Amino acid sequence: MAGFFSKIFGGGKKKEGPAEVESLIESTIQGILERADFNLKFSLTHTEENDEPVVIVNFDGPDEDLLKDREGQLIDAFQLLIKRVLQHHLPEDRTNIVVDCNGYREESNQALIDLAEKLKGIALEKGRSVYFRALPPKDRKVIHQHLANDQRVKSRSVGDGLYKKIKVYPIKGQRPDIEDETTAE
């Protein structure tokens, strides 16, 4: 596998510290953008979260709609690939990578919070469980964390596999009956 990454992103002399991480991220992204012929620019921002370094990669340019298409799957793919390249070349490094495109992640999270509010309203109004379509783990996490702040409802993931439905139900001292369920979309 080392040969694969070296061919695509180039090998090279190892440096030390955060400069090495930044250099590896930049060369990886440049390699992808050139080979895929994307008309995009990117910037790197360094922060810390829970005493762990975080590098935020933000894309912009004429092809940014391609990144945002299909619920941001290409943004997620960039993020995963960059993380894997870092893990491969720098296995001891614990830098977290976040890839975004002109605030898309914030917009997406806000839409999920709005959805959670809608589901909570339906569950409280009808006094029954409400289900929403299957979502990936990162989206479910946003909804579960938001609903955890309201003591009137609970939520949980239901199903098998990576994509699971979300069940939102009011708290009444005991769980709602399974027979009294409504599906929302």
MODELLER restraints for C-alpha pairs under 7 A, 6 or more apart:
rsr = mdl.restraints
at = mdl.atoms
rsr.add(forms.Gaussian(group=physical.xy_distance, feature=features.Distance(at['CA:9:A'], at['CA:27:A']), mean=6.74, stdev=0.5))
rsr.add(forms.Gaussian(group=physical.xy_distance, feature=features.Distance(at['CA:9:A'], at['CA:28:A']), mean=5.62, stdev=0.5))
rsr.add(forms.Gaussian(group=physical.xy_distance, feature=features.Distance(at['CA:9:A'], at['CA:31:A']), mean=5.79, stdev=0.5))
rsr.add(forms.Gaussian(group=physical.xy_distance, feature=features.Distance(at['CA:25:A'], at['CA:82:A']), mean=6.67, stdev=0.5))
rsr.add(forms.Gaussian(group=physical.xy_distance, feature=features.Distance(at['CA:38:A'], at['CA:63:A']), mean=6.34, stdev=0.5))
rsr.add(forms.Gaussian(group=physical.xy_distance, feature=features.Distance(at['CA:39:A'], at['CA:61:A']), mean=6.25, stdev=0.5))
rsr.add(forms.Gaussian(group=physical.xy_distance, feature=features.Distance(at['CA:39:A'], at['CA:62:A']), mean=5.96, stdev=0.5))
rsr.add(forms.Gaussian(group=physical.xy_distance, feature=features.Distance(at['CA:39:A'], at['CA:63:A']), mean=5.44, stdev=0.5))
rsr.add(forms.Gaussian(group=physical.xy_distance, feature=features.Distance(at['CA:40:A'], at['CA:59:A']), mean=6.46, stdev=0.5))
rsr.add(forms.Gaussian(group=physical.xy_distance, feature=features.Distance(at['CA:40:A'], at['CA:60:A']), mean=5.64, stdev=0.5))
rsr.add(forms.Gaussian(group=physical.xy_distance, feature=features.Distance(at['CA:40:A'], at['CA:61:A']), mean=4.55, stdev=0.5))
rsr.add(forms.Gaussian(group=physical.xy_distance, feature=features.Distance(at['CA:40:A'], at['CA:62:A']), mean=6.50, stdev=0.5))
rsr.add(forms.Gaussian(group=physical.xy_distance, feature=features.Distance(at['CA:40:A'], at['CA:63:A']), mean=6.00, stdev=0.5))
rsr.add(forms.Gaussian(group=physical.xy_distance, feature=features.Distance(at['CA:40:A'], at['CA:64:A']), mean=6.88, stdev=0.5))
rsr.add(forms.Gaussian(group=physical.xy_distance, feature=features.Distance(at['CA:41:A'], at['CA:59:A']), mean=5.68, stdev=0.5))
rsr.add(forms.Gaussian(group=physical.xy_distance, feature=features.Distance(at['CA:41:A'], at['CA:60:A']), mean=5.45, stdev=0.5))
rsr.add(forms.Gaussian(group=physical.xy_distance, feature=features.Distance(at['CA:41:A'], at['CA:61:A']), mean=5.92, stdev=0.5))
rsr.add(forms.Gaussian(group=physical.xy_distance, feature=features.Distance(at['CA:42:A'], at['CA:57:A']), mean=6.55, stdev=0.5))
rsr.add(forms.Gaussian(group=physical.xy_distance, feature=features.Distance(at['CA:42:A'], at['CA:58:A']), mean=5.40, stdev=0.5))
rsr.add(forms.Gaussian(group=physical.xy_distance, feature=features.Distance(at['CA:42:A'], at['CA:59:A']), mean=4.36, stdev=0.5))
rsr.add(forms.Gaussian(group=physical.xy_distance, feature=features.Distance(at['CA:42:A'], at['CA:60:A']), mean=6.28, stdev=0.5))
rsr.add(forms.Gaussian(group=physical.xy_distance, feature=features.Distance(at['CA:43:A'], at['CA:57:A']), mean=5.73, stdev=0.5))
rsr.add(forms.Gaussian(group=physical.xy_distance, feature=features.Distance(at['CA:43:A'], at['CA:58:A']), mean=5.36, stdev=0.5))
rsr.add(forms.Gaussian(group=physical.xy_distance, feature=features.Distance(at['CA:43:A'], at['CA:59:A']), mean=6.72, stdev=0.5))
rsr.add(forms.Gaussian(group=physical.xy_distance, feature=features.Distance(at['CA:44:A'], at['CA:55:A']), mean=6.46, stdev=0.5))
rsr.add(forms.Gaussian(group=physical.xy_distance, feature=features.Distance(at['CA:44:A'], at['CA:56:A']), mean=5.61, stdev=0.5))
rsr.add(forms.Gaussian(group=physical.xy_distance, feature=features.Distance(at['CA:44:A'], at['CA:57:A']), mean=4.78, stdev=0.5))
rsr.add(forms.Gaussian(group=physical.xy_distance, feature=features.Distance(at['CA:44:A'], at['CA:58:A']), mean=6.60, stdev=0.5))
rsr.add(forms.Gaussian(group=physical.xy_distance, feature=features.Distance(at['CA:45:A'], at['CA:55:A']), mean=5.63, stdev=0.5))
rsr.add(forms.Gaussian(group=physical.xy_distance, feature=features.Distance(at['CA:45:A'], at['CA:56:A']), mean=5.03, stdev=0.5))
rsr.add(forms.Gaussian(group=physical.xy_distance, feature=features.Distance(at['CA:45:A'], at['CA:57:A']), mean=6.62, stdev=0.5))
rsr.add(forms.Gaussian(group=physical.xy_distance, feature=features.Distance(at['CA:46:A'], at['CA:54:A']), mean=5.82, stdev=0.5))
rsr.add(forms.Gaussian(group=physical.xy_distance, feature=features.Distance(at['CA:46:A'], at['CA:55:A']), mean=4.73, stdev=0.5))
rsr.add(forms.Gaussian(group=physical.xy_distance, feature=features.Distance(at['CA:46:A'], at['CA:56:A']), mean=6.38, stdev=0.5))
rsr.add(forms.Gaussian(group=physical.xy_distance, feature=features.Distance(at['CA:47:A'], at['CA:53:A']), mean=6.08, stdev=0.5))
rsr.add(forms.Gaussian(group=physical.xy_distance, feature=features.Distance(at['CA:47:A'], at['CA:54:A']), mean=5.15, stdev=0.5))
rsr.add(forms.Gaussian(group=physical.xy_distance, feature=features.Distance(at['CA:47:A'], at['CA:55:A']), mean=6.44, stdev=0.5))
rsr.add(forms.Gaussian(group=physical.xy_distance, feature=features.Distance(at['CA:48:A'], at['CA:54:A']), mean=5.33, stdev=0.5))
rsr.add(forms.Gaussian(group=physical.xy_distance, feature=features.Distance(at['CA:52:A'], at['CA:94:A']), mean=7.00, stdev=0.5))
rsr.add(forms.Gaussian(group=physical.xy_distance, feature=features.Distance(at['CA:52:A'], at['CA:95:A']), mean=6.58, stdev=0.5))
rsr.add(forms.Gaussian(group=physical.xy_distance, feature=features.Distance(at['CA:53:A'], at['CA:95:A']), mean=4.92, stdev=0.5))
rsr.add(forms.Gaussian(group=physical.xy_distance, feature=features.Distance(at['CA:53:A'], at['CA:96:A']), mean=6.30, stdev=0.5))
rsr.add(forms.Gaussian(group=physical.xy_distance, feature=features.Distance(at['CA:54:A'], at['CA:95:A']), mean=5.48, stdev=0.5))
rsr.add(forms.Gaussian(group=physical.xy_distance, feature=features.Distance(at['CA:54:A'], at['CA:96:A']), mean=4.65, stdev=0.5))
rsr.add(forms.Gaussian(group=physical.xy_distance, feature=features.Distance(at['CA:54:A'], at['CA:97:A']), mean=5.83, stdev=0.5))
rsr.add(forms.Gaussian(group=physical.xy_distance, feature=features.Distance(at['CA:55:A'], at['CA:95:A']), mean=6.98, stdev=0.5))
rsr.add(forms.Gaussian(group=physical.xy_distance, feature=features.Distance(at['CA:55:A'], at['CA:96:A']), mean=6.28, stdev=0.5))
rsr.add(forms.Gaussian(group=physical.xy_distance, feature=features.Distance(at['CA:55:A'], at['CA:97:A']), mean=5.07, stdev=0.5))
rsr.add(forms.Gaussian(group=physical.xy_distance, feature=features.Distance(at['CA:55:A'], at['CA:98:A']), mean=6.32, stdev=0.5))
rsr.add(forms.Gaussian(group=physical.xy_distance, feature=features.Distance(at['CA:56:A'], at['CA:97:A']), mean=6.01, stdev=0.5))
rsr.add(forms.Gaussian(group=physical.xy_distance, feature=features.Distance(at['CA:56:A'], at['CA:98:A']), mean=4.75, stdev=0.5))
rsr.add(forms.Gaussian(group=physical.xy_distance, feature=features.Distance(at['CA:56:A'], at['CA:99:A']), mean=5.86, stdev=0.5))
rsr.add(forms.Gaussian(group=physical.xy_distance, feature=features.Distance(at['CA:57:A'], at['CA:98:A']), mean=6.13, stdev=0.5))
rsr.add(forms.Gaussian(group=physical.xy_distance, feature=features.Distance(at['CA:57:A'], at['CA:99:A']), mean=4.71, stdev=0.5))
rsr.add(forms.Gaussian(group=physical.xy_distance, feature=features.Distance(at['CA:57:A'], at['CA:100:A']), mean=6.16, stdev=0.5))
rsr.add(forms.Gaussian(group=physical.xy_distance, feature=features.Distance(at['CA:58:A'], at['CA:99:A']), mean=5.98, stdev=0.5))
rsr.add(forms.Gaussian(group=physical.xy_distance, feature=features.Distance(at['CA:58:A'], at['CA:100:A']), mean=4.85, stdev=0.5))
rsr.add(forms.Gaussian(group=physical.xy_distance, feature=features.Distance(at['CA:58:A'], at['CA:101:A']), mean=5.25, stdev=0.5))
rsr.add(forms.Gaussian(group=physical.xy_distance, feature=features.Distance(at['CA:58:A'], at['CA:102:A']), mean=6.61, stdev=0.5))
rsr.add(forms.Gaussian(group=physical.xy_distance, feature=features.Distance(at['CA:59:A'], at['CA:100:A']), mean=6.35, stdev=0.5))
rsr.add(forms.Gaussian(group=physical.xy_distance, feature=features.Distance(at['CA:59:A'], at['CA:101:A']), mean=4.62, stdev=0.5))
rsr.add(forms.Gaussian(group=physical.xy_distance, feature=features.Distance(at['CA:59:A'], at['CA:102:A']), mean=6.54, stdev=0.5))
rsr.add(forms.Gaussian(group=physical.xy_distance, feature=features.Distance(at['CA:60:A'], at['CA:101:A']), mean=5.99, stdev=0.5))
rsr.add(forms.Gaussian(group=physical.xy_distance, feature=features.Distance(at['CA:60:A'], at['CA:102:A']), mean=6.19, stdev=0.5))
rsr.add(forms.Gaussian(group=physical.xy_distance, feature=features.Distance(at['CA:64:A'], at['CA:101:A']), mean=6.76, stdev=0.5))
rsr.add(forms.Gaussian(group=physical.xy_distance, feature=features.Distance(at['CA:67:A'], at['CA:74:A']), mean=5.05, stdev=0.5))
rsr.add(forms.Gaussian(group=physical.xy_distance, feature=features.Distance(at['CA:67:A'], at['CA:75:A']), mean=5.50, stdev=0.5))
rsr.add(forms.Gaussian(group=physical.xy_distance, feature=features.Distance(at['CA:68:A'], at['CA:75:A']), mean=6.92, stdev=0.5))
rsr.add(forms.Gaussian(group=physical.xy_distance, feature=features.Distance(at['CA:75:A'], at['CA:99:A']), mean=6.25, stdev=0.5))
rsr.add(forms.Gaussian(group=physical.xy_distance, feature=features.Distance(at['CA:75:A'], at['CA:100:A']), mean=6.52, stdev=0.5))
rsr.add(forms.Gaussian(group=physical.xy_distance, feature=features.Distance(at['CA:79:A'], at['CA:97:A']), mean=6.53, stdev=0.5))
rsr.add(forms.Gaussian(group=physical.xy_distance, feature=features.Distance(at['CA:79:A'], at['CA:98:A']), mean=6.30, stdev=0.5))
rsr.add(forms.Gaussian(group=physical.xy_distance, feature=features.Distance(at['CA:79:A'], at['CA:99:A']), mean=5.35, stdev=0.5))
rsr.add(forms.Gaussian(group=physical.xy_distance, feature=features.Distance(at['CA:83:A'], at['CA:97:A']), mean=6.34, stdev=0.5))
rsr.add(forms.Gaussian(group=physical.xy_distance, feature=features.Distance(at['CA:109:A'], at['CA:142:A']), mean=6.76, stdev=0.5))
rsr.add(forms.Gaussian(group=physical.xy_distance, feature=features.Distance(at['CA:112:A'], at['CA:142:A']), mean=6.97, stdev=0.5))
rsr.add(forms.Gaussian(group=physical.xy_distance, feature=features.Distance(at['CA:112:A'], at['CA:143:A']), mean=6.29, stdev=0.5))
rsr.add(forms.Gaussian(group=physical.xy_distance, feature=features.Distance(at['CA:113:A'], at['CA:143:A']), mean=6.10, stdev=0.5))
rsr.add(forms.Gaussian(group=physical.xy_distance, feature=features.Distance(at['CA:113:A'], at['CA:146:A']), mean=6.67, stdev=0.5))
rsr.add(forms.Gaussian(group=physical.xy_distance, feature=features.Distance(at['CA:116:A'], at['CA:143:A']), mean=5.74, stdev=0.5))
rsr.add(forms.Gaussian(group=physical.xy_distance, feature=features.Distance(at['CA:116:A'], at['CA:147:A']), mean=6.93, stdev=0.5))
rsr.add(forms.Gaussian(group=physical.xy_distance, feature=features.Distance(at['CA:119:A'], at['CA:130:A']), mean=6.61, stdev=0.5))
rsr.add(forms.Gaussian(group=physical.xy_distance, feature=features.Distance(at['CA:119:A'], at['CA:168:A']), mean=6.81, stdev=0.5))
rsr.add(forms.Gaussian(group=physical.xy_distance, feature=features.Distance(at['CA:120:A'], at['CA:153:A']), mean=6.95, stdev=0.5))
rsr.add(forms.Gaussian(group=physical.xy_distance, feature=features.Distance(at['CA:120:A'], at['CA:168:A']), mean=6.64, stdev=0.5))
rsr.add(forms.Gaussian(group=physical.xy_distance, feature=features.Distance(at['CA:123:A'], at['CA:129:A']), mean=5.71, stdev=0.5))
rsr.add(forms.Gaussian(group=physical.xy_distance, feature=features.Distance(at['CA:123:A'], at['CA:130:A']), mean=5.74, stdev=0.5))
rsr.add(forms.Gaussian(group=physical.xy_distance, feature=features.Distance(at['CA:123:A'], at['CA:168:A']), mean=6.64, stdev=0.5))
rsr.add(forms.Gaussian(group=physical.xy_distance, feature=features.Distance(at['CA:123:A'], at['CA:169:A']), mean=5.70, stdev=0.5))
rsr.add(forms.Gaussian(group=physical.xy_distance, feature=features.Distance(at['CA:123:A'], at['CA:170:A']), mean=6.06, stdev=0.5))
rsr.add(forms.Gaussian(group=physical.xy_distance, feature=features.Distance(at['CA:124:A'], at['CA:170:A']), mean=5.83, stdev=0.5))
rsr.add(forms.Gaussian(group=physical.xy_distance, feature=features.Distance(at['CA:127:A'], at['CA:170:A']), mean=6.23, stdev=0.5))
rsr.add(forms.Gaussian(group=physical.xy_distance, feature=features.Distance(at['CA:128:A'], at['CA:169:A']), mean=5.99, stdev=0.5))
rsr.add(forms.Gaussian(group=physical.xy_distance, feature=features.Distance(at['CA:128:A'], at['CA:170:A']), mean=6.60, stdev=0.5))
rsr.add(forms.Gaussian(group=physical.xy_distance, feature=features.Distance(at['CA:128:A'], at['CA:176:A']), mean=6.22, stdev=0.5))
rsr.add(forms.Gaussian(group=physical.xy_distance, feature=features.Distance(at['CA:128:A'], at['CA:180:A']), mean=5.87, stdev=0.5))
rsr.add(forms.Gaussian(group=physical.xy_distance, feature=features.Distance(at['CA:128:A'], at['CA:181:A']), mean=5.82, stdev=0.5))
rsr.add(forms.Gaussian(group=physical.xy_distance, feature=features.Distance(at['CA:129:A'], at['CA:167:A']), mean=6.52, stdev=0.5))
rsr.add(forms.Gaussian(group=physical.xy_distance, feature=features.Distance(at['CA:129:A'], at['CA:168:A']), mean=5.60, stdev=0.5))
rsr.add(forms.Gaussian(group=physical.xy_distance, feature=features.Distance(at['CA:129:A'], at['CA:169:A']), mean=4.28, stdev=0.5))
rsr.add(forms.Gaussian(group=physical.xy_distance, feature=features.Distance(at['CA:129:A'], at['CA:176:A']), mean=6.70, stdev=0.5))
rsr.add(forms.Gaussian(group=physical.xy_distance, feature=features.Distance(at['CA:129:A'], at['CA:180:A']), mean=6.87, stdev=0.5))
rsr.add(forms.Gaussian(group=physical.xy_distance, feature=features.Distance(at['CA:129:A'], at['CA:181:A']), mean=4.89, stdev=0.5))
rsr.add(forms.Gaussian(group=physical.xy_distance, feature=features.Distance(at['CA:129:A'], at['CA:182:A']), mean=6.19, stdev=0.5))
rsr.add(forms.Gaussian(group=physical.xy_distance, feature=features.Distance(at['CA:130:A'], at['CA:167:A']), mean=5.70, stdev=0.5))
rsr.add(forms.Gaussian(group=physical.xy_distance, feature=features.Distance(at['CA:130:A'], at['CA:168:A']), mean=5.22, stdev=0.5))
rsr.add(forms.Gaussian(group=physical.xy_distance, feature=features.Distance(at['CA:130:A'], at['CA:169:A']), mean=6.32, stdev=0.5))
rsr.add(forms.Gaussian(group=physical.xy_distance, feature=features.Distance(at['CA:130:A'], at['CA:181:A']), mean=6.04, stdev=0.5))
rsr.add(forms.Gaussian(group=physical.xy_distance, feature=features.Distance(at['CA:130:A'], at['CA:182:A']), mean=4.97, stdev=0.5))
rsr.add(forms.Gaussian(group=physical.xy_distance, feature=features.Distance(at['CA:130:A'], at['CA:183:A']), mean=5.45, stdev=0.5))
rsr.add(forms.Gaussian(group=physical.xy_distance, feature=features.Distance(at['CA:130:A'], at['CA:184:A']), mean=6.40, stdev=0.5))
rsr.add(forms.Gaussian(group=physical.xy_distance, feature=features.Distance(at['CA:131:A'], at['CA:165:A']), mean=6.60, stdev=0.5))
rsr.add(forms.Gaussian(group=physical.xy_distance, feature=features.Distance(at['CA:131:A'], at['CA:166:A']), mean=5.54, stdev=0.5))
rsr.add(forms.Gaussian(group=physical.xy_distance, feature=features.Distance(at['CA:131:A'], at['CA:167:A']), mean=4.61, stdev=0.5))
rsr.add(forms.Gaussian(group=physical.xy_distance, feature=features.Distance(at['CA:131:A'], at['CA:168:A']), mean=6.37, stdev=0.5))
rsr.add(forms.Gaussian(group=physical.xy_distance, feature=features.Distance(at['CA:131:A'], at['CA:182:A']), mean=6.59, stdev=0.5))
rsr.add(forms.Gaussian(group=physical.xy_distance, feature=features.Distance(at['CA:131:A'], at['CA:183:A']), mean=4.85, stdev=0.5))
rsr.add(forms.Gaussian(group=physical.xy_distance, feature=features.Distance(at['CA:131:A'], at['CA:184:A']), mean=5.91, stdev=0.5))
rsr.add(forms.Gaussian(group=physical.xy_distance, feature=features.Distance(at['CA:132:A'], at['CA:165:A']), mean=5.67, stdev=0.5))
rsr.add(forms.Gaussian(group=physical.xy_distance, feature=features.Distance(at['CA:132:A'], at['CA:166:A']), mean=5.32, stdev=0.5))
rsr.add(forms.Gaussian(group=physical.xy_distance, feature=features.Distance(at['CA:132:A'], at['CA:167:A']), mean=6.76, stdev=0.5))
rsr.add(forms.Gaussian(group=physical.xy_distance, feature=features.Distance(at['CA:132:A'], at['CA:183:A']), mean=6.45, stdev=0.5))
rsr.add(forms.Gaussian(group=physical.xy_distance, feature=features.Distance(at['CA:132:A'], at['CA:184:A']), mean=5.56, stdev=0.5))
rsr.add(forms.Gaussian(group=physical.xy_distance, feature=features.Distance(at['CA:132:A'], at['CA:185:A']), mean=5.90, stdev=0.5))
rsr.add(forms.Gaussian(group=physical.xy_distance, feature=features.Distance(at['CA:133:A'], at['CA:165:A']), mean=5.13, stdev=0.5))
rsr.add(forms.Gaussian(group=physical.xy_distance, feature=features.Distance(at['CA:133:A'], at['CA:166:A']), mean=6.98, stdev=0.5))
rsr.add(forms.Gaussian(group=physical.xy_distance, feature=features.Distance(at['CA:133:A'], at['CA:185:A']), mean=6.71, stdev=0.5))
rsr.add(forms.Gaussian(group=physical.xy_distance, feature=features.Distance(at['CA:134:A'], at['CA:163:A']), mean=5.22, stdev=0.5))
rsr.add(forms.Gaussian(group=physical.xy_distance, feature=features.Distance(at['CA:134:A'], at['CA:164:A']), mean=4.43, stdev=0.5))
rsr.add(forms.Gaussian(group=physical.xy_distance, feature=features.Distance(at['CA:134:A'], at['CA:165:A']), mean=4.00, stdev=0.5))
rsr.add(forms.Gaussian(group=physical.xy_distance, feature=features.Distance(at['CA:134:A'], at['CA:166:A']), mean=6.93, stdev=0.5))
rsr.add(forms.Gaussian(group=physical.xy_distance, feature=features.Distance(at['CA:135:A'], at['CA:163:A']), mean=5.04, stdev=0.5))
rsr.add(forms.Gaussian(group=physical.xy_distance, feature=features.Distance(at['CA:135:A'], at['CA:164:A']), mean=5.61, stdev=0.5))
rsr.add(forms.Gaussian(group=physical.xy_distance, feature=features.Distance(at['CA:135:A'], at['CA:165:A']), mean=6.28, stdev=0.5))
rsr.add(forms.Gaussian(group=physical.xy_distance, feature=features.Distance(at['CA:136:A'], at['CA:162:A']), mean=6.31, stdev=0.5))
rsr.add(forms.Gaussian(group=physical.xy_distance, feature=features.Distance(at['CA:136:A'], at['CA:163:A']), mean=4.80, stdev=0.5))
rsr.add(forms.Gaussian(group=physical.xy_distance, feature=features.Distance(at['CA:136:A'], at['CA:164:A']), mean=6.92, stdev=0.5))
rsr.add(forms.Gaussian(group=physical.xy_distance, feature=features.Distance(at['CA:137:A'], at['CA:162:A']), mean=6.88, stdev=0.5))
rsr.add(forms.Gaussian(group=physical.xy_distance, feature=features.Distance(at['CA:137:A'], at['CA:163:A']), mean=6.89, stdev=0.5))
rsr.add(forms.Gaussian(group=physical.xy_distance, feature=features.Distance(at['CA:144:A'], at['CA:155:A']), mean=6.13, stdev=0.5))
rsr.add(forms.Gaussian(group=physical.xy_distance, feature=features.Distance(at['CA:147:A'], at['CA:154:A']), mean=6.76, stdev=0.5))
rsr.add(forms.Gaussian(group=physical.xy_distance, feature=features.Distance(at['CA:147:A'], at['CA:155:A']), mean=6.93, stdev=0.5))
rsr.add(forms.Gaussian(group=physical.xy_distance, feature=features.Distance(at['CA:148:A'], at['CA:154:A']), mean=6.83, stdev=0.5))
rsr.add(forms.Gaussian(group=physical.xy_distance, feature=features.Distance(at['CA:152:A'], at['CA:170:A']), mean=5.84, stdev=0.5))
rsr.add(forms.Gaussian(group=physical.xy_distance, feature=features.Distance(at['CA:152:A'], at['CA:171:A']), mean=5.58, stdev=0.5))
rsr.add(forms.Gaussian(group=physical.xy_distance, feature=features.Distance(at['CA:153:A'], at['CA:168:A']), mean=6.80, stdev=0.5))
rsr.add(forms.Gaussian(group=physical.xy_distance, feature=features.Distance(at['CA:153:A'], at['CA:169:A']), mean=5.53, stdev=0.5))
rsr.add(forms.Gaussian(group=physical.xy_distance, feature=features.Distance(at['CA:153:A'], at['CA:170:A']), mean=4.23, stdev=0.5))
rsr.add(forms.Gaussian(group=physical.xy_distance, feature=features.Distance(at['CA:153:A'], at['CA:171:A']), mean=5.31, stdev=0.5))
rsr.add(forms.Gaussian(group=physical.xy_distance, feature=features.Distance(at['CA:154:A'], at['CA:168:A']), mean=5.80, stdev=0.5))
rsr.add(forms.Gaussian(group=physical.xy_distance, feature=features.Distance(at['CA:154:A'], at['CA:169:A']), mean=5.53, stdev=0.5))
rsr.add(forms.Gaussian(group=physical.xy_distance, feature=features.Distance(at['CA:154:A'], at['CA:170:A']), mean=6.31, stdev=0.5))
rsr.add(forms.Gaussian(group=physical.xy_distance, feature=features.Distance(at['CA:154:A'], at['CA:171:A']), mean=6.70, stdev=0.5))
rsr.add(forms.Gaussian(group=physical.xy_distance, feature=features.Distance(at['CA:155:A'], at['CA:166:A']), mean=6.77, stdev=0.5))
rsr.add(forms.Gaussian(group=physical.xy_distance, feature=features.Distance(at['CA:155:A'], at['CA:167:A']), mean=5.42, stdev=0.5))
rsr.add(forms.Gaussian(group=physical.xy_distance, feature=features.Distance(at['CA:155:A'], at['CA:168:A']), mean=4.39, stdev=0.5))
rsr.add(forms.Gaussian(group=physical.xy_distance, feature=features.Distance(at['CA:155:A'], at['CA:169:A']), mean=6.34, stdev=0.5))
rsr.add(forms.Gaussian(group=physical.xy_distance, feature=features.Distance(at['CA:156:A'], at['CA:166:A']), mean=5.78, stdev=0.5))
rsr.add(forms.Gaussian(group=physical.xy_distance, feature=features.Distance(at['CA:156:A'], at['CA:167:A']), mean=5.36, stdev=0.5))
rsr.add(forms.Gaussian(group=physical.xy_distance, feature=features.Distance(at['CA:156:A'], at['CA:168:A']), mean=6.78, stdev=0.5))
rsr.add(forms.Gaussian(group=physical.xy_distance, feature=features.Distance(at['CA:157:A'], at['CA:164:A']), mean=5.89, stdev=0.5))
rsr.add(forms.Gaussian(group=physical.xy_distance, feature=features.Distance(at['CA:157:A'], at['CA:165:A']), mean=5.69, stdev=0.5))
rsr.add(forms.Gaussian(group=physical.xy_distance, feature=features.Distance(at['CA:157:A'], at['CA:166:A']), mean=4.67, stdev=0.5))
rsr.add(forms.Gaussian(group=physical.xy_distance, feature=features.Distance(at['CA:157:A'], at['CA:167:A']), mean=6.18, stdev=0.5))
rsr.add(forms.Gaussian(group=physical.xy_distance, feature=features.Distance(at['CA:158:A'], at['CA:164:A']), mean=5.54, stdev=0.5))
rsr.add(forms.Gaussian(group=physical.xy_distance, feature=features.Distance(at['CA:158:A'], at['CA:165:A']), mean=5.14, stdev=0.5))
rsr.add(forms.Gaussian(group=physical.xy_distance, feature=features.Distance(at['CA:158:A'], at['CA:166:A']), mean=5.97, stdev=0.5))
rsr.add(forms.Gaussian(group=physical.xy_distance, feature=features.Distance(at['CA:158:A'], at['CA:167:A']), mean=6.66, stdev=0.5))
rsr.add(forms.Gaussian(group=physical.xy_distance, feature=features.Distance(at['CA:159:A'], at['CA:165:A']), mean=6.33, stdev=0.5))
rsr.add(forms.Gaussian(group=physical.xy_distance, feature=features.Distance(at['CA:169:A'], at['CA:176:A']), mean=6.98, stdev=0.5))
